[in-house]
Amino acid sequence: MLWRQRVPNASIPWVGVRRRDGAPSLLGPGRGALTRAVGAALVPVPFEVLQSSRAVSGWRLDRQRLADAVAHFAPGLRIVDGH
């Protein structure tokens, strides 16, 4: 999933993965109720996508290469562009 995080005077592109139902929880910080509430208030994607997202900052996302990789490794799935 491609999406943008609005910040004052700008927006930051992000890329995230919507994981399959039943996948084990991701490890690491930021899994509590407070983090979920803040995430729900500040970002335009479900919390589960936020957890598996990375900002496209300091590097360039090649959309064609992403599409090729998804077609190869996850045929039948689509890239959702929420820009």
Sequence and secondary structure as in RCSB ss.txt:
>XXXX:A:sequence
MLWRQRVPNASIPWVGVRRRDGAPSLLGPGRGALTRAVGAALVPVPFEVLQSSRAVSGWRLDRQRLADAVAHFAP
GLRIVDGH
>XXXX:A:secstr
 EEEEEETTEEEEEEE    TT     SS  SHHHHHHHHHH SS HHHHHTEEE  SS   HHHHHHHHHHHST
T    B  
